[in-house]
Amino acid sequence: MNIVTVATLSLSLLAAAPAVAQTPSPDWRTVAPENLLVIDTAKGRILVEMEPRMAPLSVERVRTLADQGFYDGLKFHRVIPNFMAQTGDPLGTGQGGSELPDLAGEFEFRRGRDAGFTPVESTPRGRAGLIGSMPVVTQPDAQMMVTADFKAGAQGLFCPGVAGMARANSPDSANSQFFLMTGPKDSLNGVYTPFGRVLAGYDVVRALEPGVEAENGQVANPDIMTRARTASALPEGERPVVRVMAGAGLEAEVARVRAERGAAFNICDVQPPVEVVGD
């Protein structure tokens, strides 16, 4: 059984390196197989943790289409370096989608105390931190004391590695297409739906054939998804198991990255370290 550790996943890294297996501790959590999207390409495998607490409709849609085999063979038709790689269109043009109805935008969500929020920094918009592997900005916990649902408002942030739903001009037009970020893009925050984050294979995303800038990133000879499934839909012997640092270990990692980056530090510099078993 192969074990790979992604030890430090800041902006320029996010690539797996071999490591010796370690005994799991309370500082590590295991990603639920139904929330682990496994994308295979000719250039390698991409593992995305989907976050239904933030975008339940989008996660269910991607999960459904992936497990139906809808994404198999589809192109990364639009790739803009240091921005994003887009896929999920059966037409391969950016104009297509599935036969399922379009989805309402999921641009904000309600955060409860049980979400496991790890604070990272204060921003003019609120407290930035991590829920699972997702970067978010949220109202403070004190806000929960004055709301009817005892929760605080929160919004996902489009940092490198974040997966988002593509859409047309209407905010409620997401369907099957999605994109994987390769650079931060604040202008997407609050107007597109983030639904997950790349945990391993970020180097694969960055290696995808780029498009032509003058043609809005359209790719002449695109890479494809040879297979995309949730881990729960794969045969048991083929399922990767992903463990993500949490708790005190994650807090220590945040402190380490903050010290390393100094005054330039921000929420997008932090992604939890990951162990991949059986990839």
TORNURO-691401 format. One record per atom (N, C-alpha, C): residue in three letters; x, z, y. Coordinates in steps of 0.2 Angstrom, whole numbers, plus 5000, padded with zeros to 4 digits. Layout:
<nodes>
ALAXZY;...
</nodes>
This chain:
<nodes>
MET500450004994;MET500050005000;MET500450005006;ASN500349955011;ASN500749955017;ASN500549995022;ILE500950035026;ILE500750075031;ILE501150045037;VAL500850035043;VAL501150015049;VAL500950065054;THR501350085059;THR501250125064;THR501350085071;VAL500850095075;VAL500950065082;VAL501050125086;ALA501650145087;ALA501850205090;ALA501750215097;THR501850165101;THR501750165109;THR501450095111;LEU500750105113;LEU500450045114;LEU500250035122;SER500850035126;SER500750025133;SER500649945134;LEU500649925140;LEU500449855142;LEU500949805138;SER501549815138;SER502049755136;SER502149765128;LEU501849815125;LEU501949825118;LEU501349805113;LEU500949855112;LEU500449845107;LEU500549805101;ALA501149815098;ALA501349775092;ALA501549825087;ALA501349805081;ALA501549855075;ALA502249855073;ALA502449915071;ALA503149915069;ALA503149955062;PRO503549945057;PRO503549975051;PRO503750055052;ALA503450095048;ALA503550165048;ALA503450195041;VAL503650255041;VAL503550295034;VAL502950325035;ALA502550325029;ALA501850355029;ALA501950435031;GLN501450455034;GLN501450525036;GLN500750555034;THR500750625033;THR500150655031;THR499750665036;PRO499050635036;PRO498650645041;PRO498550715044;SER498450725050;SER498350795053;SER497750785057;PRO497550845060;PRO496950855064;PRO496950805070;ASP497550785072;ASP497650745078;ASP497550675077;TRP497350655071;TRP497250585069;TRP496450585067;ARG496150525069;ARG495450515066;ARG495450445063;THR495050435058;THR494950375054;THR494450335057;VAL494550265059;VAL494050225062;VAL493550205056;ALA492850215058;ALA492350195053;ALA492350125051;PRO492350105045;PRO492450035043;PRO491949985046;GLU491350015047;GLU490849975050;GLU490949955057;ASN491449995060;ASN491649985067;ASN492349955068;LEU492649935063;LEU493249895063;LEU493149825061;LEU493249785067;LEU493249715066;LEU493949685064;VAL493949645058;VAL494549625056;VAL494549545057;ILE494949525061;ILE494949445063;ILE495649425060;ASP495549375056;ASP496149345053;ASP496249275056;THR496949255058;THR497149195061;THR497749175057;ALA497949105058;ALA498549085055;ALA499149115058;LYS499049155064;LYS499649185067;LYS499649255066;GLY499149285062;GLY499149355060;GLY498449385061;ARG498449445059;ARG497749485059;ARG497749525066;ILE497049525068;ILE496949565074;ILE496349615072;LEU496549685073;LEU496049735072;LEU495749765078;VAL495049765079;VAL494749785084;VAL494249845083;GLU494349895086;GLU493849955085;GLU493349945090;MET492749935087;MET492049925091;MET491849995093;GLU491550005099;GLU491250065101;GLU490550065102;PRO490150085097;PRO489350085098;PRO489150135103;ARG489450185105;ARG489250235110;ARG489250205117;MET489650155118;MET489650115124;MET489150055125;ALA489150025119;ALA488849955119;ALA488449945112;PRO487949985111;PRO487649975104;PRO487349905103;LEU487049875107;LEU486749805106;LEU487349755105;SER487849755108;SER488449715108;SER488749725101;VAL488949785099;VAL489249805093;VAL488849775087;GLU488149795087;GLU487749775082;GLU487749695081;ARG487749655087;ARG487749585087;ARG488349555084;VAL488949585086;VAL489549555083;VAL489649575076;ARG489449635074;ARG489449665067;ARG489049615063;THR488449595065;THR487949555061;THR488249485060;LEU488449455066;LEU488749385065;LEU489349385061;ALA489849435062;ALA490449435058;ALA490249435051;ASP489849485049;ASP489649495042;ASP489249435039;GLN488949395043;GLN488649335040;GLN489149275040;GLY489749285042;GLY490249235042;GLY490149185047;PHE489749205052;PHE489649155058;PHE490249135062;TYR490749185062;TYR491349175066;TYR491949135062;ASP491849125056;ASP492349095052;ASP492449025054;GLY493049005056;GLY493248935058;GLY493148925065;LEU492848975069;LEU492748955076;LEU493448965080;LYS493448925086;LYS494048915090;LYS494148975095;PHE494748985097;PHE494949025103;PHE494948965108;HIS494348945111;HIS494248885115;HIS494548895122;ARG494548955124;ARG494748965131;ARG495249025131;VAL495949005133;VAL496449055133;VAL496849055139;ILE496849105143;ILE497149105150;ILE497749165149;PRO498349145149;PRO498849195148;PRO498849255153;ASN498949315151;ASN498949375155;ASN498249385158;PHE497749355155;PHE497049375157;PHE496649385150;MET496449335146;MET496049345140;MET496049285136;ALA495849295130;ALA495749235125;ALA494949245122;GLN494649185123;GLN493849185122;GLN493749145116;THR493249175112;THR493049135106;THR492349155104;GLY492049135098;GLY491449145096;GLY490849095098;ASP491149035100;ASP490648985101;ASP490648935096;PRO490048915092;PRO490048875087;PRO490148795089;LEU490048785096;LEU490148715099;LEU490948705101;GLY491248765102;GLY491948755104;GLY492048735111;THR491548745115;THR491548715122;THR491448775127;GLY491248825125;GLY491048885129;GLY490248885131;GLN489948835128;GLN489248825130;GLN488748845125;GLY489048865119;GLY488548875113;GLY488448955112;GLY488048965107;GLY487949035104;GLY487649035098;SER487349095096;SER487049095089;SER486249085090;GLU485949085085;GLU485149075086;GLU484849135088;LEU485149195088;LEU484849255090;LEU484749265097;PRO484349305099;PRO484149305106;PRO484749335110;ASP484749315117;ASP485249345121;ASP485249415122;LEU485749455124;LEU485749525125;LEU485749545132;ALA485449605133;ALA485449635139;ALA486149665141;GLY486349655147;GLY487049685149;GLY487149755147;GLU487649775145;GLU487849855144;GLU488449865148;PHE488349875154;PHE488849885159;PHE489049955160;GLU488550005159;GLU488650075160;GLU488350105154;PHE488550175153;PHE488250215147;PHE488250285149;ARG487950325145;ARG487850395147;ARG488350435142;ARG488750475145;ARG489250515141;ARG489050585140;GLY489050605134;GLY488850675132;GLY489550715131;ARG489450775130;ARG490050825129;ARG490350805122;ASP489950775118;ASP490150765111;ASP490550695110;ALA490650665116;ALA490950605116;ALA491750605115;GLY492050665115;GLY492750675114;GLY493150645120;PHE492950655126;PHE493350625132;PHE493950655133;THR494550615133;THR495150635135;THR495350615142;PRO495350665147;PRO495550645154;PRO496250615155;VAL496350565159;VAL496950535160;VAL497150545167;GLU496750525172;GLU496850525179;GLU496250525183;SER496350555189;SER495750545194;SER495850485198;THR495250455200;THR495250385203;THR494650395209;PRO494650355214;PRO494150355219;PRO493450355216;ARG493350325210;ARG492750315207;ARG492550365202;GLY492950415201;GLY492850465196;GLY493450485192;ARG493350515186;ARG493850535181;ARG493950475176;ALA494550455176;ALA494750405171;ALA495050435165;GLY494850405159;GLY495150435153;GLY494950395147;LEU494950415141;LEU494850385135;LEU494250415131;ILE493850375128;ILE493350395123;ILE493450355117;GLY493650385112;GLY493950345106;GLY494550315109;SER494650245108;SER495150205110;SER495050175117;MET494450185120;MET494150145125;MET494350175132;PRO494650135137;PRO494750165143;PRO494050165147;VAL493950225151;VAL493250225154;VAL493450265161;VAL492950255165;VAL492850295171;VAL492250335171;THR492150395173;THR491550435172;THR491450485177;GLN490850505178;GLN490750565182;GLN491050625179;PRO491150685182;PRO491450745179;PRO490950775175;ASP491150825170;ASP490750855166;ASP490250895170;ALA490350925176;ALA489950965180;ALA489250925181;GLN489250855181;GLN488650825182;GLN488150825177;MET488450845171;MET487950855165;MET487450915166;MET487650955171;MET487251015172;MET486651005176;VAL486650945179;VAL486050935184;VAL485750865182;THR485850845176;THR485450785174;THR484950805168;ALA484450765168;ALA483950775163;ALA484150775156;ASP484650725154;ASP484850715148;ASP485550755146;PHE485750795151;PHE486350835150;PHE486950785149;LYS486950725152;LYS487550685151;LYS487750655158;ALA488350625158;ALA488650595164;ALA488650525163;GLY488650485169;GLY488750415169;GLY489450395168;ALA489550335164;ALA490150315163;ALA490150235162;GLN490750215163;GLN490850135163;GLN491550125159;GLY491550075155;GLY492150045152;GLY492550005157;LEU493150005155;LEU493649975160;LEU494049915156;PHE494149855159;PHE494449805156;PHE495149805157;CYS495449845153;CYS496249845152;CYS496449795147;PRO497149785146;PRO497349745141;PRO497149775134;GLY496949725130;GLY496749745123;GLY495949755122;VAL495649765128;VAL494849775128;VAL494549715126;ALA494049725121;ALA493549665119;ALA492949665123;GLY492749605126;GLY492149605130;GLY491649545128;MET491049555130;MET490549505128;MET490549455134;ALA490649385132;ALA490649335137;ALA489849315138;ARG489749295144;ARG489049275146;ARG489049225151;ALA488449195153;ALA488349145158;ALA488249185164;ASN487949145169;ASN487849175176;ASN487349235175;SER486849235171;SER486449295170;SER486749355167;PRO486649415170;PRO486949475167;PRO486749485160;ASP486149455158;ASP485849465152;ASP485849405147;SER486449375147;SER486549315143;SER487049315138;ALA487349375137;ALA487849375131;ALA487449365125;ASN487849325120;ASN487549305114;ASN488049315108;SER488449265107;SER488949275101;SER489649275104;GLN489849245110;GLN490449235112;GLN490749305115;PHE491449315113;PHE491749375116;PHE492449355118;PHE492849395121;PHE493549385123;PHE493949445122;LEU494549435121;LEU495049495120;LEU495549485126;MET495649545130;MET496049545136;MET496749545135;THR497149515139;THR497849515138;THR498149535145;GLY497749555149;GLY497949585156;GLY497349625159;PRO497549665164;PRO496949705167;PRO496549655172;LYS495949675172;LYS495549635177;LYS494949675180;ASP495049705185;ASP494649755188;ASP493949725190;SER493949655192;SER493349625194;SER492849615188;LEU493049625182;LEU492549625176;LEU492149695176;ASN492449745178;ASN492149815177;ASN491449815180;GLY491049835176;GLY490349845179;GLY489949785179;VAL490249725177;VAL489849665177;VAL489849625170;TYR490349645166;TYR490349615159;TYR490349675154;THR490149665148;THR490049725143;THR490649725139;PRO491049785140;PRO491649805135;PRO491349835129;PHE491549815123;PHE491249835117;PHE491749865112;GLY492449855113;GLY492949875109;GLY493649865111;ARG494149885107;ARG494849875109;ARG495249855103;VAL495749815105;VAL496249795099;VAL496649855098;LEU496649875092;LEU497149925089;LEU497749905086;ALA497749845083;ALA498349815080;ALA498249735081;GLY498849705082;GLY498849625082;GLY498749605089;TYR498949645094;TYR498949625101;TYR499449565102;ASP499949575098;ASP500449525099;ASP500249455096;VAL499749455091;VAL499449395089;VAL498949365095;VAL498649405098;VAL498149385103;VAL498549355109;ARG499149385110;ARG499549355116;ARG499949285113;ALA499949275107;ALA500249215104;ALA499849155103;LEU499149165104;LEU498649115104;LEU498849055108;GLU498648995106;GLU498848935110;GLU498448945117;PRO498848935122;PRO498548945129;PRO498248875131;GLY497748885136;GLY497448825138;GLY497748805145;VAL497448755148;VAL497648725154;VAL497348755160;GLU497748785164;GLU497548815170;GLU497048775174;ALA497248715175;ALA496848675179;ALA496148655176;GLU496048675169;GLU495448665166;GLU495148725164;ASN495248775168;ASN494948845167;ASN495148875160;GLY495748855157;GLY495948885151;GLY495748855145;GLN495348795145;GLN495148755139;GLN495748735135;VAL495748745129;VAL496348735124;VAL496248675121;ALA496748625121;ALA496748565118;ALA496848575110;ASN497248615108;ASN497348625101;ASN497348695099;PRO496748725099;PRO496548795098;PRO496748825092;ASP496948885092;ASP496948925086;ASP496248945084;ILE496148965077;ILE495448975075;ILE495449045072;MET494849075071;MET494749135067;MET494649105060;THR495049115056;THR494949095049;THR494449135045;ARG494449195047;ARG493949245044;ARG493849305049;ALA493249325050;ALA493049385054;ALA492549425050;ARG492749485049;ARG492249525045;ARG492349605048;THR491849645047;THR491949715048;THR492349735042;ALA492749785042;ALA493049815036;ALA492549835031;SER491949855033;SER491549885028;SER491249825023;ALA491249765026;ALA491049705022;ALA491549675018;LEU492149695019;LEU492749665014;LEU492749695008;PRO492949665002;PRO493049694996;PRO493449754997;GLU493349804993;GLU493649874994;GLU494449864994;GLY494649824990;GLY495449824989;GLY495749784995;GLU495349754999;GLU495549715005;GLU495449755012;ARG495149805011;ARG494949845018;ARG495549875021;PRO495749865027;PRO496249905030;PRO495949965032;VAL496350025032;VAL496150085035;VAL496550105041;VAL496250115047;VAL496550125053;VAL496450205055;ARG497050235057;ARG496950305059;ARG497250295067;VAL496850335071;VAL497050335078;VAL497250405080;MET497750415084;MET497950475087;MET497350505091;ALA497250565091;ALA496650605095;ALA496950675096;GLY496550715100;GLY496650785101;GLY497250795105;ALA497650845103;ALA498250865106;ALA498750815106;GLY498750775100;GLY499250725100;GLY499150675105;LEU498550655106;LEU498450605111;LEU498550625118;GLU498450695119;GLU498550725126;GLU499350725127;ALA499750735122;ALA500450735123;ALA500650665124;GLU500350615121;GLU500550545122;GLU500350525129;VAL499850545132;VAL499650525139;VAL500150555143;ALA500350615142;ALA500850655146;ALA501550615146;ARG501750585140;ARG502350555139;ARG502350485143;VAL501750455143;VAL501750385146;VAL501750395154;ARG501350445156;ARG501350465163;ARG502050475166;ALA502450515162;ALA503150535164;ALA503550465164;GLU503450425159;GLU503850365159;GLU503650315164;ARG503050305166;ARG502850265171;ARG502850285178;GLY502850355179;GLY502950375186;GLY502350365190;ALA502550345197;ALA502050335202;ALA501650265200;ALA501850225196;ALA501450165194;ALA500950175188;PHE500950235186;PHE500550255180;PHE499750245182;ASN499350215177;ASN498650215178;ASN498350215171;ILE497750215170;ILE497350225164;ILE497550165159;CYS497650105162;CYS497750045157;CYS498450055154;ASP498850095156;ASP499550105153;ASP499450145146;VAL498850175145;VAL498850215139;VAL498350185134;GLN498650185127;GLN498250165122;GLN498450215116;PRO497950245112;PRO498150285107;PRO498650255102;PRO499150295100;PRO499550265094;PRO499050255088;VAL499250215083;VAL498850195078;VAL499250185071;GLU498950205066;GLU499250195059;GLU498750145056;VAL499050095053;VAL498650045049;VAL498850045042;VAL498450065037;VAL498550065030;VAL498250005026;GLY498649975022;GLY498349915018;GLY498249855022;ASP498549845028;ASP498449785032;ASP498949725029;
</nodes>
